[in-house]
Amino acid sequence: MRDELAVAWERWAHRCADLNVTQWRAATRCGAWDVQSLVAHACPEATTFDELAKAAVDGPPAVADAAEMLRIFNQPDGVAHTTADRIAAHAVAEASTLTPEGASTRFREAAARLHRMPEMARAGETVIRYPIVGTTTLGVVAEVALLEATVHLLDLADAVGGVTPSAAALAATRDLLIAVPDPVAAVEALAGRTPAQAAVPAIR
């Protein structure tokens, strides 16, 4: 998972480095976000890795499965819905000081830092404090981060082209998304037995 996430961030870095002024202001399919706001939302914070390192705790995780975390977040009263407006506003505010070059640097540095992070060698066993769910594993956080990076990279590609997620990232994201809905609902929707609305969207 470390390598796939690092590659995803590197692809973001390469595309951001080539964005021109018109592309930077282009509309996206993510509501009111332009490309600048989308990039600001997806771009790793400089403090992310230090915060993860300080969040390590002993004991079993409350949530040890990425699909379960996404189910919790995407419940009707879950954080994906209750904080959506705040997240959108934060992205717009963050975007005001972000440049394509700055975003490219942050993505590239995050990918390099990820490769150097010793905890990733045992990510599935490293338990950390995490908002909403209490505790989870570093592996779960990485899986969700890869999904976010991949879905939003597709949003970027839809807006300005010039980039695609890796095959490994697409496969991992597909498998995680399919695991989120109720299995029967997902199978019946994918088999055309019930309307797609019975299982999708799996996440907000």
Secondary structure, 3 states (H helix, E strand, C coil): CHHHHHHHHHHHHHHHHCCCHHHHCCECCCCCCEHHHHHHHHCCCCCHHHHHHHCECCCCCCECCHHHHHHHHCCCCCHHHHCHHHHHHHHHHHHCCCCHHHHHHHHHHHHHHHHHCHHHHHCCCCEEEECCCEEEEHHHHHHHHHHHHHHHHHHHHHHHCCCCCCHHHHHHHHHHHHHCCCHHHHHHHHCCCCCHHHCCCCCC
